[in-house]
Amino acid sequence: MKVYLDNAATTAMDDRVIEAMLPFMKSHYGNPSSVHSQGREVRSAIEKARKKVAELLNTTPSEIFFTSGGTEADNTAIVCGIESHGIKHAITSPLEHHAVLHTLEVCEKKGLIKLSILDVNDKGEIDLFQLEELLKANPNSLVSLMHANNEIGNLNDLEKIGTLCKEYEAFFHSDTVQTMGHYTHNLKELPINSLVAGGHKFHGPKGSGFLYVNKDKKIHPFIHGGAQERNMRGGTENVIGIIGITKALELAYEEMESHQQHVGAIKQHFIKSLTEAIPDVQFNGLSAEMDKSLYTVLNVSLPPSEANRGMLLFNLDLEGISASGGSACSSGATVGSHVLRALNHNPERDAVRFSFSRFNTIEEVDYTISKLKELYTIEV
Ligand SMILES: Cc1ncc(COP(=O)(O)O)c(C=O)c1O
């Protein structure tokens, strides 16, 4: 049996998304910047896509910019947010994705900003009082705090953080890569300056993404070149990616309720069955708390075991089960997870992130739990 439980790393594409993209590979191949009819036809498809994304997020098309994914969108918002608004201080948390952390660290190294990193407790919760103190002491800061953590699933309250940022006139950016397409975002109501998406996290194509920047605090471009994306991102557009991410987002919004129920039930079943099978199991961060974490992510801490130590992912892979240890975005790298380190996770225990999608079934979970049970009873 093959079981794919690494959906926070990437998801399988939906057939309907592929169908929507196909004409733009076969017949609609004009360059959207060309003035002839073949170019204009593709330009019109891009603008239709932008309008659709804006409509789904309850905002205006002029605030949506298509990018190559979440990483580029995070880089753009952070670097250009800082540079465009003379920002000298930024606040983030140690649990952010490297697309945010490394970008802010580079800005600090270049002398653009001083960086403050919030404290987190062993569950990965940030302290909003500490955030407020920092905002009070540092006017005109940039705050970058993610909506949901990609390794442990912890959800941050964007409404509360955004309200604080607004009160102290900070630029608030959020990495929403793991929640886009899984939760609704109502940008008319949410006090936020920028957020991002990566299409491959919700059954769209890899290498597709977008950035939202609120019109009240505009930023300058990150990539210079042609006048594409209304002068905000030079380079011929990834047309098939734009069509794909838009279709994927449209389907995600249409079917969100049933997906939330299906995937949430799978996660709950996983927690219950695993706790019965291996009583000494623990769950990292808030990932076992259904209302405080992504319904797609469960981070499991397994009891110390000589047979599995450092080999668990490999042993699971041999049984046909794909999962990851921490974030898979930089998989291949043997360095441990910075998120689990920040949570003081016991290095004697193996941690695995199981992440689910609407394509998973209860049978797949039962198979995975039975294999985990086998792996953890070998030594007893
Ligand atoms: C929270 C988070 N931010 C950013 C990214 C990077 O997104 P992309 O792969 O679209 O560049 C990822 C990818 O795993 C992620 O999980």
The ligand as an SDF file (V2000), in Angstrom:
LIG
                    3D

 16 16  0  0  0  0  0  0  0  0999 V2000
    4.7600   28.2160    5.9680 C   0  0  0  0  0  0  0  0  0  0  0  0
    5.4450   28.1520    4.6490 C   0  0  0  0  0  0  0  0  0  0  0  0
    5.9010   29.2910    4.0980 N   0  0  0  0  0  0  0  0  0  0  0  0
    6.4990   29.3070    2.8950 C   0  0  0  0  0  0  0  0  0  0  0  0
    6.6840   28.1440    2.1800 C   0  0  0  0  0  0  0  0  0  0  0  0
    7.3330   28.2080    0.8410 C   0  0  0  0  0  0  0  0  0  0  0  0
    6.3690   28.1390   -0.1650 O   0  0  0  0  0  0  0  0  0  0  0  0
    6.7660   27.7700   -1.6830 P   0  0  0  0  0  0  0  0  0  0  0  0
    7.1270   26.3260   -1.6710 O   0  0  0  0  0  0  0  0  0  0  0  0
    5.4990   28.0410   -2.4720 O   0  0  0  0  0  0  0  0  0  0  0  0
    7.8830   28.6600   -2.0790 O   0  0  0  0  0  0  0  0  0  0  0  0
    6.2560   26.9280    2.7190 C   0  0  0  0  0  0  0  0  0  0  0  0
    6.4920   25.6510    2.0180 C   0  0  0  0  0  0  0  0  0  0  0  0
    6.5020   24.6030    2.6010 O   0  0  0  0  0  0  0  0  0  0  0  0
    5.5960   26.9290    3.9810 C   0  0  0  0  0  0  0  0  0  0  0  0
    5.1390   25.8100    4.5310 O   0  0  0  0  0  0  0  0  0  0  0  0
  1  2  1  0
  2  3  1  0
  2 15  2  0
  3  4  2  0
  4  5  1  0
  5  6  1  0
  5 12  2  0
  6  7  1  0
  7  8  1  0
  8  9  2  0
  8 10  1  0
  8 11  1  0
 12 13  1  0
 12 15  1  0
 13 14  2  0
 15 16  1  0
M  END
$$$$
